[in-house]
Amino acid sequence: MAQAVTQPTPIKTVNPPSAVPAANPERALQILSKTIYKELRENGYEPKQIVALATEIISLVTTDLGPLD
C-alpha cells in the first residue's frame, strides 16, 4: 500500500515591521526570528529547509544592497 506524502502547511502571514513599532528593534528581530523558526518547525519544515530559506533571504538582501564599493 502506498503512503501519502504530506506537505508542510502554509505559514501564517506576519504583519510587516512598519505595522508594529518596536522600542528595541534588535530585540524585536530576535523575537521575530525565533517565532518564524518555531512556526516553520511546527509546520513540518526540516532544519535543512530552514537553512535553504535563510540562504535565499540573505541572497535577496545582498542583491537589494547592491555593490559595496
N, C-alpha and C positions, 0 to 999 in steps of 0.2 A: 504494500500500500504506500503511495507517495505521500510525503509530508508536505504540508502547506508552508510556504515561505512567508514569514511575517515581515512587514515593512515597518520601520520606525514611524511612530505617529508624528504628525506635523507639530512644529514648535509654536507656542503661543506668540502672538505679536507683542513686542515690547515697545512702550512709549519712547519716542525719540528723546535724546538727552535734553533738548530745549523745553520739553514738556514738564520736566521735573527739576526745579532749581536745586542745586546742591551747595551746601555751606562748605563742604570739603570735597572737591572734585576727585581727589586721589582716592578717598575712602569710598565715594560713590562708584568709581570704576572697579574697585576691588569687590564691592558687594555685587555689582552687575556681573562681573566675570564669574564669581562663584555661583550666582544664580543661573547664569546661562549654562555653565558646566553641569550643575546639578540637574537642570531640566533635560539637557542632552542625554545624560546617563540614565535618568529615569525613563526616557523615551526610547531606550534601546540602542543608543549610539555607543560604539566601542571607542576606547581611547585612541586607536589609530585614526578613526574617522574624525574625532575631535581635533587631533593634530592636523589632519588634512584641512579642516575648516579654518583653524588658526593660521595655517600657512597661506591659505587663499586670502584671508583678511589682511595679513601682513603684505602680501603681494599687491593687493588693491591699494592699500595705504601708501606703499612705496611708489607705485605708479602715480598716485594722486600728488605726492610730494614733489615728484619730478627730480631732475638732476640736482645734486647738492654741490654746486660749484662755489 
